[in-house]
Amino acid sequence: MNKKILVGILGGLLGLLVGIIGGGFLGLVVGGTFLGGFEIHKYTGYEGYELAAYVGVVIGVLIMTPLGVKSAMRIAGRAGKV
């Protein structure tokens, strides 16, 4: 397998993992802090912190996966020149 493709895949997986953990954590913090007083459970069936965690995970994955690929490609490009 080509080195660039392998590095891109590994960077994407790392970005995906960081996006899931970071986005979920930030969603829980924001949801628990700011959405606790609203009665979201009556309308959606989810508590505010659960809904914010799910949204945080989706946003984290959408942002961190491409950033992980770009970062891995940049690091691999520098390492290949040294």
C-alpha positions in Angstrom: 0.0 0.0 0.0 1.2 3.5 -0.8 2.8 5.3 2.1 0.7 8.4 1.6 -2.6 6.5 1.6 -1.6 4.6 4.7 -0.6 7.8 6.5 -3.9 9.5 5.4 -6.0 6.6 6.7 -4.1 6.5 10.0 -4.5 10.2 10.4 -8.2 10.0 9.6 -8.7 7.3 12.2 -6.8 9.3 14.8 -8.8 12.4 14.0 -12.0 10.4 14.2 -11.1 9.1 17.6 -10.1 12.5 18.9 -13.3 14.0 17.4 -15.5 11.4 19.1 -13.9 11.8 22.5 -13.4 15.5 22.5 -16.8 16.3 20.9 -18.6 14.1 23.3 -16.8 15.5 26.3 -17.5 19.1 25.2 -21.1 18.3 24.5 -21.5 16.8 27.9 -20.0 19.8 29.6 -22.0 22.3 27.6 -25.2 20.3 27.8 -24.9 19.7 31.5 -24.1 23.3 32.2 -26.5 25.2 30.0 -29.2 22.9 28.9 -30.1 21.4 32.3 -32.8 23.9 33.1 -34.7 23.5 29.9 -37.4 20.8 29.6 -36.0 19.3 26.5 -36.9 15.8 27.7 -40.6 16.4 27.3 -40.3 17.2 23.6 -37.4 15.1 22.3 -37.2 12.1 24.7 -33.5 13.0 25.4 -32.0 14.9 28.2 -30.2 18.1 27.3 -26.7 16.7 28.1 -27.4 13.6 25.9 -28.5 15.6 23.0 -25.6 18.0 23.3 -23.1 15.1 23.5 -24.5 13.5 20.3 -24.3 16.8 18.5 -20.8 17.4 19.8 -19.7 14.0 18.6 -21.0 14.6 15.1 -19.4 18.1 14.9 -16.1 16.8 16.4 -15.9 14.0 13.8 -16.7 16.3 10.9 -14.0 18.7 12.0 -11.3 16.5 13.4 -11.2 13.8 10.7 -10.0 16.0 7.9 -7.7 17.9 10.2 -6.2 14.5 11.3 -5.6 13.6 7.6 -4.0 17.0 6.9 -1.8 16.8 10.0 -0.6 13.3 9.2 0.2 14.2 5.7 2.2 17.2 6.8 4.1 15.3 9.4 4.8 12.4 7.0 6.0 14.9 4.4 8.5 16.5 6.8 9.7 13.1 8.1 10.3 11.9 4.6 12.6 14.8 3.8 14.8 14.5 6.8 
